[in-house]
Amino acid sequence: MFNKESFSARLLELRNERKVMAKDLAEHLGITKQAMSSLEKGKNIPSVPTLIALADYFEVSLDYLVGRSNDRTLL
């Protein structure tokens, strides 16, 4: 199951670890800065293509990104 709180916290954590600005990540994903902010605040749920793009960008598993696992490793 998708855990919105875990997702938003992990997204913010990953972005901060990489020192990526929200506007730059939003541009990479093809979404607005406001949409990026809503994802990080847990107000919106990302589309499947956006989830995949985020996992690829941060090189983490989808399960980690959505809070189903604490293992970041890609299989």
N, C-alpha and C positions, 0 to 999 in steps of 0.2 A: 504494500500500500504506500502511496505517496505521502510523505510527511512534510507538510508545508513549512513548519517551523525549522526542521532540520535542513531542508533545502535552502531556505533563505539565509540561515546562519552559515551554512557551508559555502554558499555562493559568495557571501561577503568575506568570509575567511580566505577563500581561495583568491579572490580578487585582491585583497590586501596583501597576501603573501607574495603575489606576483607584482605588486605595486602598479596595478593597472587602474587607470581612472575609469569611472563608471561610463562616462561619455565615449571613451575609446572602445570599451567592451561592447557597449550598445551599438556602436557603429559597425564593429566587426560582425555582430549578430544580425544586423539589419533591422534593429528595433530602435525606438526612441529612448532618449535618456529617461523620460518619465516612466516608460514601460520597464526599463532596467531597475529604476528605483522601486517600482511596485513589486517586482520580483524579490528584491532584497528585503523589502519590508513585509513580505508574506501576504501581500494584498491580492496578487494574481498568481495563477499556476501557469507555468510555461507550456508551450506547445511541444509535441514530441520532437520536431526538428530543432527547436531551440535547445531542448535538453541534450540532444545528441551533439549539437554544436558546442555547448558549454563543456560537456564531458571531454570532447576532443580537444578543445582549446586548453583546458586545464590538465589534460592527460590523466583523468581519473575515471573510474568506472561509473556507469549510470547508477548502480546500486548505492555507491557511496554518495553521489550527488543528491539523491532523493531520500537519503536517510535509512536505507534498507541494510546497509553494511557500514562498518567502520574501517574497512579495508579499501584504500584508494587504488590498489593495484588493478591494472587492466589485465584481462585474461588473454 
